[in-house]
Protein backbone atom coordinates (compact mmCIF):
# COMPACT_ATOMS: atom_id res chain seq x y z
CA UNK A 1 0.00 0.00 0.00
CA UNK A 2 1.46 3.38 -0.95
CA UNK A 3 2.50 5.67 1.88
CA UNK A 4 -0.03 8.29 0.71
CA UNK A 5 -2.90 5.87 1.31
CA UNK A 6 -1.52 4.98 4.72
CA UNK A 7 -1.19 8.69 5.54
CA UNK A 8 -4.84 9.26 4.60
CA UNK A 9 -5.93 6.30 6.69
CA UNK A 10 -3.91 7.54 9.65
CA UNK A 11 -5.37 11.01 9.14
CA UNK A 12 -8.91 9.64 9.37
CA UNK A 13 -8.05 7.86 12.61
CA UNK A 14 -6.50 11.07 14.00
CA UNK A 15 -9.61 12.99 13.04
CA UNK A 16 -11.85 10.56 14.95
CA UNK A 17 -9.48 10.79 17.89
CA UNK A 18 -9.49 14.58 17.77
CA UNK A 19 -13.28 14.75 17.70
CA UNK A 20 -13.54 12.95 21.01
CA UNK A 21 -14.58 9.69 19.40
CA UNK A 22 -11.45 7.96 20.61
CA UNK A 23 -13.46 5.08 22.07
CA UNK A 24 -14.27 4.11 18.47
CA UNK A 25 -10.58 3.93 17.55
CA UNK A 26 -9.39 0.38 18.07
CA UNK A 27 -5.75 -0.25 18.94
CA UNK A 28 -5.76 -3.18 16.51
CA UNK A 29 -6.61 -0.82 13.63
CA UNK A 30 -3.68 1.44 14.50
CA UNK A 31 -1.38 -1.59 14.83
CA UNK A 32 -2.38 -2.67 11.30
CA UNK A 33 -1.38 0.73 9.97
CA UNK A 34 1.91 0.55 11.88
CA UNK A 35 2.63 -2.91 10.45
CA UNK A 36 1.96 -1.67 6.92
CA UNK A 37 4.17 1.35 7.50
CA UNK A 38 6.98 -0.90 8.72
CA UNK A 39 6.61 -3.03 5.58
CA UNK A 40 6.69 0.08 3.40
CA UNK A 41 9.74 1.35 5.27
CA UNK A 42 11.59 -1.93 4.65
CA UNK A 43 10.86 -1.74 0.92
CA UNK A 44 12.02 1.87 0.76
CA UNK A 45 15.22 1.13 2.69
CA UNK A 46 16.13 -1.61 0.22
CA UNK A 47 15.35 0.72 -2.69
CA UNK A 48 17.54 3.47 -1.21
CA UNK A 49 20.45 1.07 -0.89
CA UNK A 50 19.93 -0.22 -4.44
CA UNK A 51 19.73 3.31 -5.86
CA UNK A 52 22.70 4.68 -3.93
CA UNK A 53 24.54 7.34 -5.86
CA UNK A 54 21.74 8.05 -8.31
CA UNK A 55 19.36 11.01 -8.40
CA UNK A 56 16.55 8.63 -7.53
CA UNK A 57 18.11 7.94 -4.13
CA UNK A 58 17.36 11.49 -2.96
CA UNK A 59 13.63 11.10 -3.63
CA UNK A 60 13.58 7.67 -2.02
CA UNK A 61 15.31 9.09 1.06
CA UNK A 62 12.62 11.76 1.28
CA UNK A 63 9.92 9.11 1.07
CA UNK A 64 11.68 7.13 3.79
CA UNK A 65 11.75 10.19 6.05
CA UNK A 66 8.05 10.72 5.42
CA UNK A 67 7.26 7.14 6.38
CA UNK A 68 9.36 7.55 9.54
CA UNK A 69 7.27 10.59 10.50
CA UNK A 70 4.06 8.66 9.88
CA UNK A 71 5.36 5.83 12.04
CA UNK A 72 6.12 8.24 14.88
CA UNK A 73 2.62 9.74 14.67
CA UNK A 74 0.98 6.32 14.54
CA UNK A 75 2.98 5.10 17.52
CA UNK A 76 2.04 8.21 19.50
CA UNK A 77 -1.63 7.64 18.65
CA UNK A 78 -1.44 4.00 19.69
CA UNK A 79 0.14 4.98 23.01
CA UNK A 80 -2.60 7.57 23.62
CA UNK A 81 -5.38 5.12 22.80
CA UNK A 82 -3.92 2.40 24.98
CA UNK A 83 -3.67 4.72 27.98
CA UNK A 84 -7.34 5.63 27.56
CA UNK A 85 -8.63 2.19 26.62
CA UNK A 86 -7.14 -0.77 28.46
CA UNK A 87 -7.00 -3.83 26.20
CA UNK A 88 -8.44 -6.34 28.62
CA UNK A 89 -11.51 -6.36 30.79
CA UNK A 90 -11.33 -4.24 33.90
CA UNK A 91 -11.09 -6.16 37.18
CA UNK A 92 -14.06 -5.78 39.49
MOHUQUI-V624374 format. One record per residue. N is the residue number from 1. RES is the residue in three letters. PHI is phi in whole degrees, 0 to 359 (NA if undefined). OMEGA is omega as a letter, one per 30 degrees, with the letter a starting at -180 (* if undefined). NEAR is the number of other C-alpha atoms within 10 Angstrom. Layout:
((N RES PHI OMEGA NEAR) (N RES PHI OMEGA NEAR))
This chain:
((1 UNK NA l 9) (2 UNK 298 a 9) (3 UNK 298 l 17) (4 UNK 297 l 12) (5 UNK 295 l 10) (6 UNK 294 l 18) (7 UNK 295 l 20) (8 UNK 295 l 11) (9 UNK 297 l 15) (10 UNK 295 l 20) (11 UNK 297 l 15) (12 UNK 295 l 12) (13 UNK 294 l 20) (14 UNK 298 a 17) (15 UNK 295 l 13) (16 UNK 297 a 14) (17 UNK 296 a 17) (18 UNK 290 a 10) (19 UNK 272 l 8) (20 UNK 83 l 9) (21 UNK 260 a 12) (22 UNK 294 l 17) (23 UNK 291 l 12) (24 UNK 273 l 11) (25 UNK 273 a 17) (26 UNK 267 l 15) (27 UNK 303 l 18) (28 UNK 297 l 11) (29 UNK 294 l 14) (30 UNK 291 l 20) (31 UNK 298 l 15) (32 UNK 299 l 11) (33 UNK 297 l 19) (34 UNK 298 l 21) (35 UNK 298 l 13) (36 UNK 293 l 17) (37 UNK 294 l 22) (38 UNK 297 l 15) (39 UNK 297 l 13) (40 UNK 296 l 18) (41 UNK 296 l 20) (42 UNK 299 l 13) (43 UNK 298 a 12) (44 UNK 295 l 20) (45 UNK 297 l 16) (46 UNK 295 l 12) (47 UNK 292 l 16) (48 UNK 296 l 21) (49 UNK 295 a 12) (50 UNK 293 a 12) (51 UNK 262 a 14) (52 UNK 304 l 14) (53 UNK 86 l 10) (54 UNK 251 l 10) (55 UNK 299 l 9) (56 UNK 294 a 13) (57 UNK 295 l 17) (58 UNK 295 a 14) (59 UNK 296 l 12) (60 UNK 295 l 19) (61 UNK 295 l 17) (62 UNK 294 l 13) (63 UNK 297 l 19) (64 UNK 297 l 21) (65 UNK 296 l 14) (66 UNK 296 l 16) (67 UNK 295 l 21) (68 UNK 298 l 15) (69 UNK 294 l 13) (70 UNK 297 l 20) (71 UNK 298 l 21) (72 UNK 297 l 13) (73 UNK 296 a 17) (74 UNK 295 l 22) (75 UNK 294 l 16) (76 UNK 299 l 12) (77 UNK 299 l 20) (78 UNK 299 l 20) (79 UNK 299 l 14) (80 UNK 296 a 14) (81 UNK 295 a 20) (82 UNK 292 l 13) (83 UNK 285 l 10) (84 UNK 269 a 11) (85 UNK 234 l 15) (86 UNK 298 a 10) (87 UNK 293 a 12) (88 UNK 266 l 6) (89 UNK 293 a 7) (90 UNK 280 l 6) (91 UNK 288 a 4) (92 UNK 268 * 3))
